[in-house]
Amino acid sequence: MPPNPNLCPHETNFHCMFIFKKVADLQGWLNDERARGRSIGFAPTMGALHDGHLDLVRMAKRECDRAVVSIFVNPTQFNDPKDLEKYPRTPEKDTELLLPAGCDALFIPPVEEVYPPGKNFRIHLDFRQLDEVMEGVFRPGHFEGMASVVNRLLDIVQPHRLYMGQKDFQQLSIVRDMLRQLNSPVELVMCPTRREADGLAMSSRNVRLTPDMRAAAPVIHQTLQWAKTAFETMEAAAVQAQALEKLTRASLQPEYFDIVDGISLLPVPTRADSNFIVACVAAFAGEVRLIDNLVLRGDSGFKGLWYVIKF
């Protein structure tokens, strides 16, 4: 491929990674890779990368010939403009992290490349209740924006496999349903949540936690673990009430603690009501909103319910 001012190779002695800013340049490289019979794994991110993101890249690299990562802070999925403004942006650090993880191509476009002026890339699908419960209650419109940008990025990259993390379980559920509705050939691979040593789910937002809130935040995962045991003998309503109390006592401000069917995301009253049950939680730690989840029942059956599941 001839030199291109919009394509910048970064390399070590062992690996080379290309950085693309323009759709046409990325697609030219991808078309050449596919013509050579190489499979493409894709991990969309909003940057401020941590080890959870890097797990997506490592898995994509293990399972596919080429691992592609996008960094795009999508303005259409932020309900609060202040949250968009505060979202951490660390492109130089992200680049340095991706190289040893095995990333082959980084797509880091300006907004006008993803959303060219005069074109409408919003998709309008019926997700039934999937986008109305939990996050949908507190972030109206978020999932339409999320689904639209994921669909747009998939249209650009056209990967064989899409890698996303379990921490955003509702997002995964909606992307899975979007792929089904669009008859997409892309396989969705769910990667397990990467946690800090104390159990806190890794998140780009964690860097904004104050020392006091960072000390309190692991209670979220501790409460999920307690709920998994408690739900063996208690009904969901009682588990939910006690979980909310535990979070509040830890100086967190919970928005919800829901026990739901892992496919429909509808409430599950008792353990006997579903073979696949997930507890999902959102809580503020000071000014930082954190989410997490834990499968309460159905780990073994979980794998067959998605296109591809990796634990």
PECORQUI-V567583 format. One record per backbone hydrogen bond with DSSP energy under -0.5 kcal/mol. CO is the residue of the C=O (numbers start at 0). NH is the residue of the N-H. If there is no record, write none. Layout:
BEGIN
CO|NH / CO|NH
END
This chain:
BEGIN
3|6 / 5|20 / 6|8 / 7|18 / 9|16 / 14|11 / 16|9 / 17|19 / 17|105 / 18|7 / 19|107 / 20|109 / 21|25 / 22|26 / 23|27 / 24|28 / 25|29 / 26|30 / 27|31 / 28|32 / 29|33 / 30|34 / 31|35 / 32|37 / 33|36 / 38|65 / 39|159 / 39|160 / 40|67 / 41|162 / 42|69 / 44|71 / 49|52 / 49|53 / 50|54 / 51|55 / 52|55 / 52|56 / 53|57 / 54|58 / 55|59 / 56|60 / 57|61 / 58|62 / 59|63 / 65|40 / 65|67 / 66|103 / 66|104 / 67|42 / 68|106 / 69|44 / 69|71 / 71|73 / 72|74 / 73|76 / 74|77 / 76|78 / 78|80 / 79|82 / 79|83 / 80|84 / 81|85 / 82|86 / 89|93 / 90|94 / 91|95 / 92|96 / 93|97 / 94|98 / 95|99 / 96|100 / 97|101 / 97|102 / 98|101 / 103|17 / 104|68 / 104|106 / 105|19 / 105|107 / 106|70 / 109|112 / 109|113 / 110|114 / 115|118 / 118|120 / 122|124 / 124|126 / 126|129 / 128|131 / 128|132 / 132|135 / 133|136 / 133|137 / 134|138 / 138|141 / 140|144 / 141|145 / 142|146 / 143|147 / 144|148 / 145|149 / 146|150 / 147|151 / 148|152 / 149|153 / 150|154 / 151|155 / 152|156 / 153|157 / 159|186 / 160|41 / 161|163 / 161|188 / 163|190 / 164|167 / 166|168 / 167|171 / 168|172 / 169|173 / 170|174 / 171|175 / 172|176 / 173|177 / 174|178 / 175|179 / 176|180 / 177|181 / 178|183 / 179|182 / 186|161 / 186|188 / 187|189 / 187|307 / 188|163 / 188|190 / 189|309 / 190|165 / 193|201 / 195|198 / 199|195 / 202|205 / 203|206 / 204|207 / 205|208 / 209|213 / 210|214 / 211|215 / 212|216 / 213|217 / 215|218 / 216|219 / 217|221 / 218|222 / 219|223 / 220|224 / 221|225 / 222|226 / 223|227 / 224|228 / 225|229 / 226|230 / 228|231 / 229|232 / 229|233 / 234|238 / 235|239 / 236|240 / 237|241 / 238|242 / 239|243 / 240|244 / 241|245 / 242|246 / 243|247 / 244|248 / 245|249 / 246|251 / 247|250 / 251|253 / 252|283 / 255|281 / 257|259 / 257|279 / 258|267 / 259|277 / 260|264 / 265|260 / 266|268 / 268|235 / 269|272 / 270|273 / 275|261 / 276|295 / 276|296 / 277|259 / 277|279 / 278|293 / 279|257 / 280|291 / 281|254 / 281|255 / 282|289 / 283|252 / 283|285 / 284|286 / 284|287 / 286|288 / 287|284 / 287|289 / 289|282 / 291|280 / 293|278 / 293|295 / 296|276 / 297|301 / 298|302 / 300|303 / 300|304 / 301|304 / 302|305 / 307|189
END
